[in-house]
Amino acid sequence: MKRIYIKAFNQLKKLGCPVFERGDVDGFIISAEHPESWQWADIYTSRRDWGGQETSPVLEKILEDNRLFCEWENAGCLIVHPA
């Protein structure tokens, strides 16, 4: 994994976010199929407590602070990219 992703990866992992390295992406992915994923992302629901977004404000803040963002690859996976 490239250096720019490591801090955010470790912060999210420490909080219990289902983050994984994947060989075909430079950074990492966030699972939306893990049993605890509902706390971090849900493509099917825009949650009111998340400001109508599909991803947790905590997740977004950590990524933003590390100059990263995420986007849906499919309904089960978010890919993290440099901003």
N, C-alpha and C positions, 0 to 999 in steps of 0.2 A: 504494500500500500504506500502511496506517495505521502510524503511528510505533511502536506497541507491538510490531510484528512485525519491524521492520527489523534490530535487533541479532541476533536469533536466525537470521533469514534469512541474514545475512552470515556469521555464525559457521559455520552448516551448509554454506553454499556454499563457504567457504574450505577446509573439510575434505573436500569432494568429494561431499557429499550432493546428490542430484538434486532440488533445490528449484526451484519455478517460481511466478511470479505468474500468477493466473488472474482474469480480469475479473469473474466471477460470485461470487467469495468475497472477503471483506474482507482476509484475510491472504494466505497462500500455501499451496501444496500440495507434497507430497513424493511423487515418482513411485515406484511399485513395479514399473514396467515398464522402467525404464532398465537398461542392462547392469550398472551398479554398485549397483543397488538392494538386492541381496542383503546388502550390508554394513550396511544401514539398516533394512530392513523386509521381512517375508515373512508374508503372511496365512495361508499354508498350513503353515507350520512354526513350532512353538514351540521355539526353540533353547535348548539346555541352557546354552550360554555367555551367553545373554541372560536367564537366570533363568526359563526357560520362557515368556518373552514373545514377542510377534510383532514387537517393535521393539527396536532397539539401545539399550543403557543410555546410550551417549554421546548419542544423539538425545534420549532422555527427559530426561537431565540438562540439556542445553542448553535444551530447552523449559521444563522446571521452573524453572530459574534465571531465565528471562524471563517467568515467570507465564503460560505457555502450555501447551497439551496438543494431542495429535493424535488423530484417530479415522478409521477406515476409511470412505471414501465408497463404495468398491467394491474389488475385489481388486487394482486397479491404481493406487490413489490414496489418500493420507492427506490430510486437511484439517486445518490448524492453526487452533486457536481460543484465545481468552483463557480462562484458568483461572477 
